[in-house]
Amino acid sequence: MSDVKLFAQADEIAWTTLDNGNRRRVVVYTDELMQVEFDFDEGGVGALHSHPHVQASYVAEGRFEVTIEGKSAIIGKGGSFIVPSGAVHGVKALEKGRLIDTFTPHRADFVAG
């Protein structure tokens, strides 16, 4: 493994503020897998995009309108969704919320310094 972070404590992880006003923090990762926490204010948007990584997301707080390949669903606290590799997807926070995302392989762009 070229670069790994195997353990994490929430109070030791810095948030990165994103251009859209949302924020994220990389929790743990290996070359093969990454866990990332995203925080959204009500009305916050994760714009439609795609990437080669498979993504599984868990709604830790709030409710989100999730769109994957043109199909939408409302997913609330405790719900999950999967984004296949290359699928166009995005979210809108219907209330203040938090997503826990996992990516395989890891998102090198999230840890590049």
Helices and strands as residue ranges (DSSP letters): G 10-12, E 16-17, E 23-29, E 34-40, E 45-49, E 54-61, E 63-68, E 71-76, E 80-83, E 89-93, E 97-104, H 108-111
